[in-house]
Amino acid sequence: MGRGKIVIRRIDNSTSRQVTFSKRRNGLLKKAKELAILCDAEVGLIIFSSTGKLYDFSSTSMKSVIDRYNKTKEEHRQVLNSTSEVKFWQREAATLRQQLQQLQENHRQLMGEELSGLSVKDLQNLENQLDMSLRGVRMKKDQILTDEIQELSRKGNIIHQENIELYKKVNLIRQENMELHKKVYATRELNGENRNPILPNGGFTVADNLHAPVHLQLSQPQQQNYETPARPMKLGLQLH
């Protein structure tokens, strides 16, 4: 008769459990050694009993096997992460392409293109959307024009105030010029009263304008008898 099938579960009897552990442990260690020799594999086996006792086997060195295991595990984890990241970005790219196609289709429909596949309801919705967009554009345009008008009005008021200030300054300068003009004429009139006074000896002075030209003219003597002149010759001085 063949051996019956054993149910794989915890053995309740402690003696039977210990006997089974010893047999299967030795068989597992033997199989690990055979695997390393027959297949030229690097094998490391670690076993802890229920009492905490350690049993191990390594084809080379347990430390080298553990270091190689950690390194390989880390590389595998990075590969999995890279693969997951690539798949994530691939899904994102596919989603973005789909959204781009939808936006391009909507844009063409807003431009009045590719409307053959739309129903009356879809066309009505498209018309309403265009009306709302047009109202928004007009409102924005009116707001910009209103702001520009207000800004021009503000600048016009500033320029008007500056013109008023300049007009006041011009009037002030004009008044100052008139005052200076009056003072100059008053000084000329005062100097005109004392112009060319008669000296005690019958002479004249030119005091008002020293740079005025003085014209001298000699009068020709009349034909006389030079031997017995009747009267002396006169030298005339004329001022022009």
Secondary structure per residue as TSV (DSSP state, phi and psi in degrees):
chain	resnum	aa	ss	phi	psi
A	1	M	-	360.0	146.7
A	2	G	-	-82.6	166.1
A	3	R	-	-71.9	140.7
A	4	G	-	-76.1	159.0
A	5	K	-	-73.4	129.5
A	6	I	-	-94.1	133.6
A	7	V	-	-78.3	127.6
A	8	I	-	-83.9	100.8
A	9	R	S	-158.4	169.7
A	10	R	-	-65.4	135.4
A	11	I	-	-82.2	123.2
A	12	D	-	-73.2	-39.3
A	13	N	-	-72.5	125.8
A	14	S	H	-67.9	-37.3
A	15	T	H	-66.8	-46.1
A	16	S	H	-64.1	-36.0
A	17	R	H	-65.0	-39.0
A	18	Q	H	-70.4	-39.4
A	19	V	H	-64.9	-44.0
A	20	T	H	-63.3	-38.7
A	21	F	H	-62.4	-44.2
A	22	S	H	-64.4	-44.2
A	23	K	H	-63.7	-49.7
A	24	R	H	-71.3	-30.0
A	25	R	H	-65.2	-46.8
A	26	N	H	-64.2	-38.7
A	27	G	H	-66.6	-37.7
A	28	L	H	-67.3	-41.5
A	29	L	H	-64.6	-38.8
A	30	K	H	-64.4	-43.5
A	31	K	H	-63.7	-38.5
A	32	A	H	-64.5	-41.0
A	33	K	H	-65.9	-42.8
A	34	E	H	-63.9	-39.5
A	35	L	H	-62.9	-40.4
A	36	A	H	-67.2	-38.1
A	37	I	H	-77.2	-48.0
A	38	L	H	-69.7	-39.6
A	39	C	H	-106.4	5.1
A	40	D	T	52.7	45.2
A	41	A	-	-102.5	151.7
A	42	E	-	-93.2	111.2
A	43	V	-	-117.2	137.4
A	44	G	E	-135.2	127.6
A	45	L	E	-129.4	129.4
A	46	I	E	-127.4	129.2
A	47	I	E	-132.0	131.5
A	48	F	E	-116.2	127.9
A	49	S	-	-76.6	172.8
A	50	S	T	-65.1	-21.8
A	51	T	T	-90.8	-1.5
A	52	G	-	93.3	10.3
A	53	K	-	-83.0	139.1
A	54	L	E	-96.7	136.5
A	55	Y	E	-133.3	130.6
A	56	D	E	-143.9	161.9
A	57	F	E	-150.8	139.2
A	58	S	E	-142.1	139.1
A	59	S	S	-73.5	-27.3
A	60	T	S	-121.2	-85.8
A	61	S	-	-141.1	134.9
A	62	M	H	-61.3	-36.2
A	63	K	H	-65.2	-43.4
A	64	S	H	-67.1	-36.5
A	65	V	H	-64.8	-42.8
A	66	I	H	-67.4	-41.7
A	67	D	H	-62.9	-41.7
A	68	R	H	-65.7	-37.8
A	69	Y	H	-63.4	-46.1
A	70	N	H	-63.1	-42.1
A	71	K	H	-64.1	-44.7
A	72	T	H	-66.2	-38.0
A	73	K	H	-64.6	-39.4
A	74	E	H	-67.5	-42.2
A	75	E	H	-63.5	-40.0
A	76	H	H	-64.9	-40.3
A	77	R	H	-64.0	-40.5
A	78	Q	H	-64.8	-39.5
A	79	V	H	-62.6	-42.2
A	80	L	H	-63.7	-40.5
A	81	N	H	-66.2	-42.4
A	82	S	H	-63.1	-41.5
A	83	T	H	-63.9	-42.8
A	84	S	H	-64.1	-39.5
A	85	E	H	-66.3	-41.3
A	86	V	H	-62.0	-44.0
A	87	K	H	-63.7	-37.8
A	88	F	H	-62.0	-47.9
A	89	W	H	-69.9	-29.6
A	90	Q	H	-64.0	-42.4
A	91	R	H	-64.4	-40.8
A	92	E	H	-63.8	-41.8
A	93	A	H	-64.3	-40.1
A	94	A	H	-64.1	-39.9
A	95	T	H	-64.7	-42.2
A	96	L	H	-66.7	-37.8
A	97	R	H	-63.0	-40.6
A	98	Q	H	-64.7	-42.3
A	99	Q	H	-64.9	-38.6
A	100	L	H	-64.2	-42.7
A	101	Q	H	-61.6	-40.4
A	102	Q	H	-65.1	-41.8
A	103	L	H	-66.0	-40.6
A	104	Q	H	-63.9	-39.3
A	105	E	H	-65.0	-43.1
A	106	N	H	-63.0	-38.9
A	107	H	H	-64.2	-42.9
A	108	R	H	-64.6	-36.5
A	109	Q	H	-68.9	-37.2
A	110	L	H	-66.1	-27.6
A	111	M	T	-84.4	2.6
A	112	G	T	85.4	20.6
A	113	E	-	-111.7	156.1
A	114	E	S	52.7	53.4
A	115	L	-	-101.6	3.5
A	116	S	T	-68.0	-32.1
A	117	G	T	-87.7	5.1
A	118	L	-	-94.7	145.3
A	119	S	-	-85.9	177.8
A	120	V	H	-64.1	-38.9
A	121	K	H	-64.9	-41.9
A	122	D	H	-64.0	-40.4
A	123	L	H	-65.4	-37.9
A	124	Q	H	-64.5	-42.5
A	125	N	H	-63.6	-39.7
A	126	L	H	-64.3	-39.5
A	127	E	H	-64.7	-43.0
A	128	N	H	-62.5	-39.6
A	129	Q	H	-64.2	-40.8
A	130	L	H	-66.0	-38.4
A	131	D	H	-62.9	-43.5
A	132	M	H	-64.0	-40.3
A	133	S	H	-64.8	-40.2
A	134	L	H	-65.1	-41.2
A	135	R	H	-63.2	-40.6
A	136	G	H	-63.5	-40.2
A	137	V	H	-64.6	-42.8
A	138	R	H	-65.4	-41.3
A	139	M	H	-62.2	-42.0
A	140	K	H	-65.1	-40.7
A	141	K	H	-64.1	-44.3
A	142	D	H	-62.7	-38.0
A	143	Q	H	-64.8	-42.7
A	144	I	H	-64.3	-42.9
A	145	L	H	-64.3	-40.5
A	146	T	H	-62.7	-43.3
A	147	D	H	-63.3	-39.8
A	148	E	H	-66.2	-39.3
A	149	I	H	-64.4	-43.6
A	150	Q	H	-62.8	-39.4
A	151	E	H	-66.8	-41.0
A	152	L	H	-65.7	-38.0
A	153	S	H	-64.3	-40.9
A	154	R	H	-63.2	-43.8
A	155	K	H	-65.0	-36.7
A	156	G	H	-63.1	-40.0
A	157	N	H	-64.6	-39.5
A	158	I	H	-64.1	-43.5
A	159	I	H	-64.8	-37.8
A	160	H	H	-63.1	-43.2
A	161	Q	H	-64.0	-39.1
A	162	E	H	-65.1	-38.1
A	163	N	H	-64.0	-39.2
A	164	I	H	-62.6	-44.3
A	165	E	H	-63.1	-42.1
A	166	L	H	-64.6	-38.1
A	167	Y	H	-63.7	-39.8
A	168	K	H	-63.9	-41.6
A	169	K	H	-65.5	-38.9
A	170	V	H	-63.6	-43.9
A	171	N	H	-61.8	-40.9
A	172	L	H	-63.4	-43.4
A	173	I	H	-65.4	-36.9
A	174	R	H	-63.8	-44.0
A	175	Q	H	-62.4	-41.1
A	176	E	H	-62.8	-39.5
A	177	N	H	-64.5	-39.1
A	178	M	H	-64.1	-42.0
A	179	E	H	-61.8	-43.6
A	180	L	H	-64.2	-37.7
A	181	H	H	-62.4	-43.9
A	182	K	H	-62.0	-42.4
A	183	K	H	-64.5	-39.1
A	184	V	H	-64.2	-46.1
A	185	Y	H	-66.4	-36.0
A	186	A	H	-63.3	-39.0
A	187	T	H	-67.4	-39.3
A	188	R	H	-65.1	-41.2
A	189	E	H	-64.7	-39.4
A	190	L	H	-64.1	-39.0
A	191	N	H	-71.5	-29.3
A	192	G	H	-68.3	-26.9
A	193	E	H	-68.8	-30.9
A	194	N	T	-103.5	19.6
A	195	R	S	-80.2	137.3
A	196	N	S	52.9	58.3
A	197	P	-	-70.8	152.5
A	198	I	B	-86.4	126.3
A	199	L	-	-77.2	162.3
A	200	P	T	-62.6	-30.5
A	201	N	T	-87.8	13.2
A	202	G	S	87.0	6.6
A	203	G	-	-89.9	179.9
A	204	F	B	-126.3	152.8
A	205	T	-	-121.0	144.5
A	206	V	-	-112.0	95.1
A	207	A	-	-108.7	-19.2
A	208	D	S	-76.4	-34.2
A	209	N	-	-145.5	102.2
A	210	L	T	-73.7	-18.7
A	211	H	T	-94.3	2.2
A	212	A	S	-70.8	139.7
A	213	P	-	-71.7	143.7
A	214	V	-	-113.9	121.8
A	215	H	-	-101.5	125.2
A	216	L	-	-109.7	137.7
A	217	Q	-	-136.3	130.4
A	218	L	-	-96.0	131.4
A	219	S	-	-89.4	139.8
A	220	Q	-	-74.5	136.0
A	221	P	-	-72.5	148.3
A	222	Q	-	-74.9	157.2
A	223	Q	-	-68.0	118.3
A	224	Q	-	-132.3	169.5
A	225	N	-	-84.3	108.9
A	226	Y	S	-65.4	-19.3
A	227	E	S	-74.1	-41.6
A	228	T	S	-128.1	77.8
A	229	P	-	-64.1	136.6
A	230	A	S	-75.9	-37.2
A	231	R	S	-146.6	152.7
A	232	P	-	-67.3	157.5
A	233	M	-	-75.1	139.2
A	234	K	-	-98.4	141.0
A	235	L	-	-109.3	107.0
A	236	G	-	-87.8	139.2
A	237	L	-	-120.3	115.5
A	238	Q	-	-116.8	136.6
A	239	L	-	-107.4	130.0
A	240	H	-	-114.7	360.0
